[in-house]
């Protein structure tokens, strides 16, 4: 399989599916993470150079190929520019067999916009790609609407879970309650307990073909 992960912000890939990517890379599948948006919030602008460096450090830890689009879409205009974002995402969707991205019900509007761009790019009458949405702590779990419901569980070994935690530690500016090493382990343990294993990550199935 060729796996594409499409994210709104550096660290979303690690928070949402870092353990899964560790497992996929170990199994020999090429994994590419596409960052198409440039942050527009004051902290993001101030630390953007550092955040990009941290993104590449996390890529080395997990083993994925980091792709920073050129040009990048400004986060503050992403909602109005979903077509522009789609045009950036599309060539990478063409490369992939499977796409991982944000859950369309996230509280963060830019996460929703990224999910929308993937939805458009994977319309089945044009191209069939399996699409799975991941959950991001402090975003997926804080929306007003219907809760995230997992349809697919990825079982992780302890070593894979710890690599995810290590990769998140690369993000020197992004630590927050709900995203600490203890929080990440606890979430993977809770998801694992739902299916009788120690660690797992979960996904909502958006498109799947047999």
Phi, psi and omega in degrees: 000146171252119189253128173245128174249122182251122187235159176272322186223146169302133183103340177300323181295320181287315179297318188278319186210029181301316180294320178298318179294322176302314181295315182297317179298317179298329180276359174097010180271133175290132182235127180239135176246121182260121172252111186251351186245144172257129182295145183243352179288155185305315180293320179297320178294315183299319186253018188302317179300317178294318181298319178295319177299319179295323177302316179290327176294317177297323178299320179295321181293314184278322179105012179271164175271116179276132179236116176256115187293150174228117001281167175263148176274132178290131182304322186293341180247010186297319181303314181283341185249037183298329178293320177298318179296318177303317181295330176287319184287324191306312181300329179283325173298322178300325180290327194272159167262325185227138182238130174250135180201186183291155173284131185292352178262009182302151177290333181282122186296329181287327172301317179296321180294318177298316178300321179295320180296323177290321177303315180294318184290343183245026175302126191298334182287347176258314180204138181258118176227138170290132183232127180232134180260137178255167178258141179242120181304141181071010175228300180297325187269008183235018180275155176291324191286194180303144183289154173298128179241116181286139175249339184224134178247135173251116181283132182242141169283159181302321180298322179291320177298321181290328176295321176301313180298318178298317181296320178297329177295344176291337185274092188289342183251000193246011180289139180199158174305135184097347183232015178287165176306319179296320179297317181295315178299316183299317180296316178295325178291319178298314179295323177295319181299332180295337180237011174081027174234175185280318183224144175201159166241156185234158181218149169264131181279121177259318174216138178209134184233145176241000000 
